[in-house]
């Protein structure tokens, strides 16, 4: 399936958008840890309708409003990754979820006693559609702001933009995504 790309300038830096005929497949900040991971090397820089929908969504979002629509997304990953990403889509604007809460939910869905929060963290870290799939809303159960491939400073700015109460949240001394 052919993928198309374009760039968009946000208040937090430039992003690369990728899409196929089904929907948005990627949104990465320049310099992000997994920049363009999963992007087909044969992609073409071309305007497609999903990019206009995505730009409208991003413009609303960065103006401090909760977007009233979701661009069509095409989640490309393992069944486990896709389920983690689908649950992230359900995290309400201006709220957070812990990796442990997400792990408990997946364990319950699968009928197993427990799911590793680290396994969930790995799927979250490889989220290909930053901001729209709100991995920035994921926090450690102790309130640590960790694991954002776009960088912890951006994660903090995105949470503040959404009005997330920052009391109790902190940047750990050691993080995988500083």
C-alpha positions in Angstrom: 0.0 0.0 0.0 1.4 3.4 -1.0 2.2 5.9 1.7 2.2 9.7 1.3 3.9 12.3 3.4 3.8 16.0 4.2 5.2 18.3 6.9 3.4 20.5 9.3 4.7 23.2 11.6 3.4 23.0 15.2 4.1 25.4 18.1 6.3 22.5 19.5 8.3 21.9 16.3 7.8 20.5 12.8 6.1 17.1 12.3 6.1 14.6 9.5 2.7 13.3 8.6 2.2 10.0 6.8 -0.9 8.4 5.4 -2.1 5.7 3.1 -5.5 5.2 1.4 -7.1 4.1 4.7 -5.9 7.0 6.9 -3.2 8.6 8.9 -0.3 6.2 9.6 2.2 8.4 11.2 2.8 11.7 13.0 6.4 12.2 14.3 8.2 15.2 15.7 11.4 16.0 13.9 14.1 14.3 16.0 11.7 12.0 17.9 13.2 8.7 19.1 11.3 6.5 16.6 11.1 9.1 13.8 9.4 7.7 10.7 9.5 4.1 12.1 7.2 2.0 9.9 7.3 4.5 7.0 7.6 2.7 3.7 10.9 3.7 2.0 8.9 4.0 -1.2 6.6 6.8 0.1 5.7 9.8 -1.9 5.4 13.4 -0.8 1.9 14.3 -1.9 -1.2 16.0 -0.5 -4.0 13.6 0.3 -7.4 14.5 2.0 -6.5 13.0 5.4 -3.7 15.6 5.7 -6.2 18.5 5.6 -8.3 16.8 8.2 -5.2 16.3 10.3 -4.1 19.9 10.0 -7.5 21.1 11.1 -7.3 18.7 14.1 -3.8 20.0 15.0 -4.8 23.7 14.6 -7.8 23.2 17.0 -5.6 21.2 19.4 -2.8 23.8 19.5 -5.2 26.6 19.9 -6.1 25.1 23.3 -9.4 23.5 22.2 -10.4 19.9 22.3 -10.8 18.8 18.7 -14.3 17.8 17.7 -13.3 15.2 15.2 -10.6 12.5 14.8 -8.8 12.2 11.5 -9.1 8.7 10.0 -6.2 6.7 11.4 -4.7 3.4 10.1 -3.0 1.7 13.0 -0.2 -0.5 11.7 1.3 -2.7 14.3 0.9 -6.0 16.1 -2.6 -6.9 17.5 -1.2 -6.1 21.0 0.2 -2.7 19.9 -3.0 -1.8 18.1 -5.1 -2.6 21.3 -2.8 -0.5 23.4 -3.2 2.4 20.9 -7.0 2.0 20.7 -7.2 2.3 24.5 -5.0 5.4 24.4 -7.5 6.9 22.0 -10.1 6.6 24.8 -8.1 8.7 27.3 -10.2 11.9 27.6 -8.6 15.2 26.7 -7.1 16.8 29.8 -6.7 13.5 31.7 -4.0 10.9 32.2 -3.8 7.2 32.5 -1.0 5.1 34.1 0.8 2.4 32.4 -0.4 0.1 35.2 -4.0 1.0 34.6 -3.7 0.2 30.9 -1.9 -3.1 31.7 -4.7 -4.1 34.2 -7.3 -3.3 31.5 -5.6 -5.5 28.9 -5.1 -8.3 31.4 -8.8 -8.2 32.2 -9.8 -8.2 28.5 -7.5 -11.2 27.9 -8.7 -13.0 31.0 -5.2 -13.3 32.4 -4.0 -12.5 35.9 -1.6 -9.7 34.9 0.0 -7.9 32.1 3.4 -6.3 32.3 3.3 -2.5 32.5 6.7 -2.6 30.7 5.1 -4.5 27.8 2.5 -1.8 27.6 5.2 0.9 27.9 6.9 -0.7 24.9 3.8 -0.5 22.8 3.1 3.1 23.9 6.7 4.1 23.1 6.2 2.8 19.5 3.0 4.8 18.9 3.4 6.0 15.3 0.8 8.8 15.6 2.0 11.2 18.2 -0.4 13.7 19.8 -3.6 12.3 18.1 -2.9 8.9 19.8 -2.3 10.6 23.1 0.7 8.7 24.5 1.7 12.0 26.2 -1.3 11.3 28.6 0.5 8.2 29.8 2.2 8.6 33.2 3.9 6.3 35.7 1.8 5.1 38.6 4.0 7.3 40.9 3.3 10.4 38.8 6.5 10.2 36.8 6.5 11.8 33.4 8.5 9.2 31.5 8.6 7.5 28.1 7.7 10.2 25.5 9.6 9.6 22.2 9.1 13.3 21.3 10.9 14.4 24.5 9.8 15.1 28.0 9.7 18.9 27.5 7.1 18.4 24.7 5.1 16.0 26.9 4.9 18.6 29.6 3.8 21.3 27.1 1.1 19.0 25.7 -0.2 18.2 29.1 -0.2 21.9 30.1 -2.0 22.8 26.9 -4.8 20.4 27.8 -5.0 21.8 31.3 -3.9 18.6 33.0 -3.2 19.3 36.7 0.6 19.1 37.1 0.6 18.6 40.9 2.0 15.2 41.7 3.6 14.8 38.3 7.4 15.0 38.0 10.3 14.4 35.7 12.3 11.4 37.0 16.0 11.8 37.5 16.6 9.0 35.0 14.3 8.8 32.0 14.4 6.9 28.7 13.0 9.9 26.8 14.7 13.1 28.1 
